[in-house]
Amino acid sequence: MRSVEEQLALITDTAMTPEPVRIAITDALGMMCAEEVQASQPLPGFPQAAIDGYAVRAVDIGGERALRAAPPRGDTDSVGDAPLAPTPPAAEKSLPVVGEVPAGSRQPLRLQPKQVVRVHTGAPLPTLSDAVLPLEWTDRGRKRMTPYRAVRSGDFVRRVGDDIQPGDVAVSSGAILGPAQIGLLAAVGREKVLAYPRPRVSVISYGRELVDVDRDPGLGQVFDVNSYSLAAAAKDAGADVHRVGIAEGEPRRIKEMLQSQIMRSEIIVISGAVGGSGSQVMREVLEDLGDIDTSRVAMHPGSVQGFGLIGEQRVPVFLLPANPVSSLVIFEVFVRPLIRLSLGKGAAHRRLVRARSINHLTSRPGRRGYIRARLMRDAQTSDYLVEGLGGATGAPAHLLAGLSQANAMIRIPEEVDEVRPGDVVEVMFLTQRA
């Protein structure tokens, strides 16, 4: 029997990153960038207001000196701190407002001494202005403006190239394209980017007892659950998923179907392909197409599984049992890491945390246990607590409903056969449940 680490090493050694493609940035989220994107222009490309207020010459309202009068409204520290000091009466320091510049304005303005211009966030600054006086630091006058605080040259101004200078690397090769990277690509004017595409995953169910969800099952028949749940899991991992559905017919037809999927897939996942005599036909077809290994793995559930490489392209194929819970556990432990590595993700595995068990759990000696669970935080100590939903004494381990309630899986070492309330265990965090 092979250990989990040995099986995982065998699988991850086959990880391959697909050839890069040029793709619209709207479709590139989560992909790995395959080029170094440099800025050809500064960002921002012109001096602009960083806040709503008045474009001013700092020297006209006190420069480095501050103003005495406190604002008659609100919290003056909402946009920063400025010192307060004696100043002439307000009537002597009010300045005429000679215009207003909204964001996006293309009308050039020139500021004369002792004048101010009302500006909106993102608006281009008038020539000769060197600071923006926030609205909160003024009387908000429309014709004349009285300042209550001073600004220094450069305050509340986005200078040319503050964010990016020409020649700067906006997005590096190998970077994962998240929302910030997509935004940077747009900021430097890139409509498309060279990126490694999501691995294509084909999901197939096999079993004469299966019917699709749009049919009524007869005696001895059940709905095809696995092709839907595994396709959803692959998509959640970041793959481009094709749910093939149920493989039916004679071995020749099944072989033709598999050959067509080899041409369109980087990974193939087949449930119902191991365990029981009914899976023998599928295994024989797969063995005609490549190398298949069905060594048992020291874990539960899911010790019965298979992995191999098929076709001239040597496409990785996973053989999973028909049981939905076992299939999803195997997917989490082995298939998901392969997808994540193919995407170039640095973190191929789920996050692990340590938590105190709040109930009694049992595990099979000599096998690593994966028990669906609900992870929580103690309201007083903020410690992690975990409740096993399957694997608890007397609880059935095969029911899908329990997995649907889980947001984590407890990982129990091979040498441990019992977890008592209060024991600290390792927990694989799956997802946050509402």
Steps between C-alpha positions, in 0.01 A plus 500: 500500500639837395516795738320828430836678457620240248180521298504880509864511382416262214212726393663842540803389298269498197395864542542694177416861426308542172649710221431872554228674302415865444175564680275795580572639846130458583551122476846478661407504870683226688738415216878525512655780294740374232664831409657801662266794448676836504340841514560719197356812664502642852208434730341743575575669170423850632490673840158438650302569814508222756195636684206734449604855582666807353808515280724764656849640514612396846671832555170685453340338804792496737740251345688332780323728749164384636174685554349583837124475448357159576246361250143564604389144408601137528823324591791688343727195526296290254747578220819533702665710765614860454639739759300801610656846549403871503370644176339824374123546529294282267389792282864575417584145400200398290590430137290520183380174344560544126376168368416134556670195348322162508676167451551434131513866405711579193469877537840643605498760776775727624499611861604858576643611835243541778241288310357151559312251283247248630616147399355152529694183581695391191468837326807645323660779699510850349840628395700662784294332775714279722261371767137414566327645806236246619141620521494411870770761563297786345165674520408329167439836335391511137603855410758559769668240717627547854768246607518373856827312464814519294640248253853447384606474140406155372234428762203297370647490150564190290820586317589375153645149534428467873361151436698380199782649293562415132698177486381379841375141515126518560446122513784246520518172315383226736269729696151370570252737338278617784274807511793737564704360212201519265455861606868576430473346153204724429686800646788454256260458209521124448187339360656154479779319682705187437403252771507130575141379456303305751560125466215331318340230714253244363274334757336166421273267698486129431247245618204316350288604795535872424241728342527874446301740713251574219372139510303304757709217645348154477549203728870464581590835343638812666568855388846587372630708789874483444532666161323807643680517834844427356451748216407763759807411708727529195353837410545618859867397476540727196468257209317538171252214542315283249242276665476210258232323703436126498719267291274238341509225238742231389874520575568624145269800549646575841851489352402742222348735756816491712721562196297810418547628856876439488519749214320772695623448855800551724337290774226234487299396807286184484279393790375142525819376334630306800339273757265215412471281192298764315810718460702226329398604148611860554836392643564265206425780252731737685779244509479480121559876487792534742652414835254463788592433862232393749711451812303561814586812699527505881210739562132489578263557348632450146771237530373338179609727216712510189727731307677483166608667178314426178531582132801627309463826694541310829197668653458441876185301578350443844288192572266567790244278675127539449440617856450880488669573834804286422530658155492854640754416770739352241444807285595734787812304591637421151314657207472853632875535569576392142262763362650768723855410399399511133368851563836601646358555847756517777251354749389175340348362818221616725584704806560294814413621849513335841176473693359334810253223430165536677387142443631145498640370168635167384740422219635183338847404624767517231299736278482877492149609582317785330186581696256765386455763766371841603774746600411777747666767719460526874332837564705566813845361418487511116640146501392269220246233590397217271202265496530178304195435281605158380727254670357581839419186693193343343481754214487363143795614288339475155214752517529799266268717710760517775765619257268774375488639855878494541741789459809296587648151524683365803826328404582218740850343481544133415620412851192651673180295526307717745447871565350604833316825573762770568772334291675730250473387138606627159215640294491563125300819447268458201278805473302750704135410543242777543 
